[in-house]
């Protein structure tokens, strides 16, 4: 495929492809971008021009995913839209993965996500994971029905910036109190964010959580505002 545009234009198009979920030129979605190049063509083209992976991440991929997070927060797009964008972002990160392994591209830090003990729901957690990974963070996803011990073990063996806890049920959200307490007793410097349908700011304050957010973008904003690159 012949690209005659300059790098800034290609980066802006890459951001648009992430925002709209345009995977490649063969993709039938979105309809108004049929036959146009997607992530799988634009990103390798930028790399072939010796554009650094960090510039591609910062000036292309993260801009696109930030738009996705903001639109989702504001109710302008919905879960299926986020999933489509996440697929495009995942494809981009697979292309960049060799540069991460070599150390040419550093992510912002590691974050633990978990659905608390007794709760088997993961949609909310998975949305947060997509937004955080799209924002340049490495996520250690411990899954569902997660106990304090599993989180503490992960904290002991990784350089973690923050922990995010999710619950969908009023019964399981009560388990957050014990988990937050155990984290604070063992790792008092690690901030804990909580979220889920039955939660509110009052409950977060009662259990000594550092952040409550009703949407994934809130945790991404918190991390970006409180931590810099490693």
N, C-alpha and C positions, 0 to 999 in steps of 0.2 A: 504494500500500500504506500503510495507516494504522499508524503507530508511536506507541504510547501510553506507551512505557517511557522512563525517564530515560537520560541519556547514559552513565552508568557501566555500566548493564545492556547497552546497545547495544555498548559497547566490549568488554565481556566476551564477548558473543555473536559479535562480529567475530573476536576471538581464537580462539574455539571453531571458527568456520567455517574459519579458516586451518589450525588444527590438524587438523581432520577433512576438509578439502578440499571444503567446501560452497561451490560457485561462485554459485549463485542459486536462487531458489525453484522453478525448473523442473528442477533437477538431480535425478536419480534416486539419486544417491549423496551421502552415506551414507544407507542405508535408513531409519535411525531419525530422519532429519531431513527427510524428504520433505515438500514444500510449505512448509517453513520458509524465511524469508528468508536469503539468503546474502551473500557479499561484495559482489556487484553491487547489492544493495539497501541493505545496512547502511551501507556507506561513504558513498554519496551522501547518505543521510539524515543522517549525522553532519556532513558538510560543510554541508548545508543549515541546520543548527543553529549554524553558525559555530564549530564545534569545529575547532581549528587542525590542519593536516595533521601537525604534529609530535606532538601529543597522540594523534592517530589512529595514527601510526606506532609511537610508544613504548608506548602503553597498550593497543593492540589488535593490530596486525600483528606486532610483534616478540615480544610475549608468545606468540602462537600459534606462530610459527616457532621460537622457543626451545624450546618443548615438543616440537616435531617433531624438532629436532636432538638433544635429550636422549633422547627415546624411541628414535631410531635408534641412537644411541651405546650405549644399554643393551640393544639387541636386542629391544625391545618392539614395534617396527614395522620394516618392510622397504622395499626400494627402491620397489616400486609405491606404497606409502603416501606416501613422500616426494615422488614425482612428482605425485601427486594434490594434495598440499598446495602444492607449488610452482606448480601451475597456478592455484590460487586466489590465491596470493601475487602471481603475475605479473599477474593481472587487477586486483588491488588497486593495484599499482604503476603500471599503465597509467592508472588513474583519477587517481592522485596525480602523474603525470608533469608535467602543466602547472604544478603548484606547485613542482616541482623545477627546471624550466626558468626560472621566474620568480625563483627564489631564496628562495621562501617556506619551502621545506623543504630542509634540508641533510642529505645523507647523511654517514656517518662518515668517509669517505675512499675513495681508490681503491686497489685491489689487483690485481696481475697474476696470472693463472693460466695455466699451460701444461703440456701433456704433452711430455716432453723429446724431443729429436732421436732419430729411429729408432723411436719408439713411436707406434702409430696408434690406441691405445685412449683413449677419452674418458669412459667411464661414471663412473669415480671422480672425475675433474676436474669433470664436470658436476654431480655430487652436491655437491661442495664449493662450486661456484658457487651452486647453489640455496640452500644453507644460509647462505652469506655474504650474498647479496643479500637473503635473508629476514631477516638480522640487521642490515640497514641499511647495508651496504657496497656501493660501486659496483665491479663487477668488469670488468676488461679481460681478456677471454678470448682468448688468442693461438692457441688451438686445439691441434692435434696436431703431432708431428714438428717441434718448435720448437727453433731454434738459439740460441746465446748472443747472436748479433748482433740477432736479432729482439727479444729481451728487453731488450737494452741500448738499442735504438732507442726502445722503448716507455718505458723509464725516463727517457730524455733529454727526451721530449716530454710527459710527464705528471707530476703531483705524486703519486708512489706511496708508500704506507705500507709495503707488504710484497710479496714475491713468493712464490707457491706453485707447486711443481713436482711433477708426478705421473709415475709409471712403473708399468707392470704386469709388465714382463719383467725377469728377472735380467740379461739382456744390456744392455738400455737403461738400467737404473738406474745403470749405471756412467757413463753420459754426464752424470749429475747432478753428478759431481765437477768436471768441467770447467766446467759452467755456473755452479755455485756459486762456483768460483774466479774466473771472469770477472766475476760480479756484485760480489763482494767487492773485487776489484781496482779496479773503476770506481766503485762505489757502496757503500763500506764501511758506511755508516749504514743501509742497507736490510736488514732481516731476511729470511731465506729459510726457508720452511717446505717440508718434503718429505713425501710420502706415497705409498702404493701397496702392493699385496699383498706383494711380496718384501722390502720395507724393514723395518728395525728401528732402535731407538735407537742401537745400536752403529754401524751404517752412517752414520746421520745425524751422529754425532759425528766419525767419520772424515773426512767430506767438509766439515766445518765448517758444517753447516746449523744454524740457530738453533732450529728446532722440528721434531720428528717427531711426527706424530699418526696413529694408525690409523683415525681417523674424522673426518668434516668438522667436528663440533662442537669438536674440539680446536683447530683453527685459528681458529674464530670466538671461542672463549674467549680465546685468545692475543691476538688483535687487540683485543678489547674491554678486556682487562686492561692493554694496553700503549699504547693510543692513545685520545685523547679526540676529541670533535667538533672539526672544523675551526673 
